Amino acid sequence: MRYFSVRFYLLILFCTVSILGGCKSVDYSVLKTKAWEAWENGEIDHSGELAKKLTKSKSEASSGFHLLFLKEFLEGKYEEALLTYEKIDTEYPEYGELDETVVNAYLHLRRYEEAEQFAVSRNMEERNIKHLKLLKEYPFKAELDTLAVIPFTKGPLGEYFPGFEAELNGEKIVANVDTGGTFLHMAPDRAEELGIELTFLGQGRAAGELKTDLLLGIAKSFRLGDVDFENVPVVAVAALKGQNFVIFGTNVLQRFLSTLDYPNDRLILSPRDDAQLQKEHLVMLPTDRVEIPFYMGGNHYMFARGALGDYTELNFFIDSGLVLIRGDEDGNPRQAAFTTDSGNYERWGYDSEEIESKWFKSHLPLSLGPLTQEGHYFTTSQKPFGPYEGVKIHGLLSHAFLKKYSWTIDFTMRKYIFSSHPKE
């Protein structure tokens, strides 16, 4: 009788908990759909929370670890990302989709040999393996033991495409900064003039538009202010033939706490592992600071949340190299601040004739985080940008917007620091 009473009590307790919802079952297939939808929309933290729940399911655990791996990668937590990758079942249907991201995680950690070994084990394309072998043979190095302040050069393009006096393989050059690039970019004939041996890499796109041949090489030395670089990867772009530009990009800046101080025409760099020099660096910036989180996909694609008018929670690729300059309604030169494909513009209510003209003044204010500007000119891209690691990208925000600020990129904390101040 006593045994019956205990069973009866437990049954009543179980039913009560069930009625209160405590034993509600989780539909993991629905949860997975929601997690991936959040991810695609750029709701990175929310997607990560859902992904953790997915890992509790036998059937959907790999999908959860997949998302967590991507989240850690975008946040720059490359060691953690590689450990999470090991938890994904090799029979997981999307397992092969992770190959390129794993390679990039190794490259960001400068573990070149492991990157090559992984690529070989996964039977990746031969051109990728050839690229990785070259990086392993000539590992990239950067030396800076002080706070470097490098002035912009004077010139007609300076307002639209900041340049700096530099040396490449012992030759004096002007190098322009473009966060849409990786290490060094130039025309093949310019690379040959500078003594850089090139091999054919494959085909790609210049500025996301023009299909072109790409060639790969290594610059033995590159000096920018007080910074000495060795074995700097070079991508020569056939579409740039005849141009003298030498461009350095995000992967060069990535080695430092980096400030593009546009109002004062200077680049400020300090080592990422020197807290005292970083403190001195930040003291040089105004105290009216706005911090905006950003993520970095692939090998260099930085993106952050922005808006166009009431169209909020958009994801913008932050590419300072959009050098498209045309006249405004008064004939004054203006630089495009934003570009995307016609489909996005149509969804946001822009006029079809303006979209087709590929040059128009936006009727909507342009925002990056809480920073908002009006009156910018836009252009139209043939193709959309991204997605980066599966996150949808709504457009490209560029120099005409960024130049209003002192823009610091903190790659360790994955945040931008913006501040505006008069020229000193």
Number of C-alpha atoms within 10 A of each C-alpha: 6 7 7 9 10 11 12 12 11 12 12 12 12 14 14 13 13 13 11 10 10 11 12 10 8 11 10 19 13 9 18 21 12 16 25 22 14 18 24 18 17 22 17 22 13 13 24 23 14 22 28 17 17 25 21 13 16 9 12 19 21 26 24 25 23 24 28 25 27 27 23 20 25 25 20 21 19 22 14 14 23 19 11 18 20 11 14 19 15 12 9 14 10 14 15 12 11 14 15 18 20 22 24 20 24 19 20 21 14 16 16 23 17 15 24 24 15 18 20 15 9 12 12 15 10 12 12 17 18 15 16 23 17 17 23 18 11 17 18 20 13 17 13 17 12 14 19 20 17 19 17 23 17 13 10 9 12 14 16 19 20 27 27 20 17 20 17 22 15 13 14 13 19 20 25 23 23 25 24 23 22 21 20 25 25 24 23 27 18 19 25 13 11 16 17 20 15 17 14 13 18 12 13 16 13 15 14 14 13 12 14 15 17 21 23 22 25 22 21 17 18 22 20 17 18 16 18 14 19 18 19 24 23 24 25 28 23 19 17 17 14 12 12 15 17 21 24 23 21 24 20 21 20 18 20 22 23 25 24 24 26 21 17 15 20 20 23 20 26 26 21 17 13 14 11 11 19 19 11 12 20 16 10 9 19 13 12 10 14 15 15 18 16 23 23 21 23 18 17 20 21 20 24 22 23 24 21 19 14 10 13 13 17 19 24 27 29 24 23 25 22 23 17 15 15 15 12 15 10 6 8 9 11 17 22 24 25 25 26 22 19 21 14 15 18 12 9 14 10 16 11 11 10 17 20 12 10 16 20 21 15 18 14 18 14 23 21 22 18 11 13 14 13 15 12 20 22 22 23 23 20 14 13 20 19 19 14 18 21 15 21 18 22 24 24 23 28 24 24 22 21 19 19 16 18 23 24 22 23 19 20 15 12 17 18 20 19 24 19 19 16 8 9 6
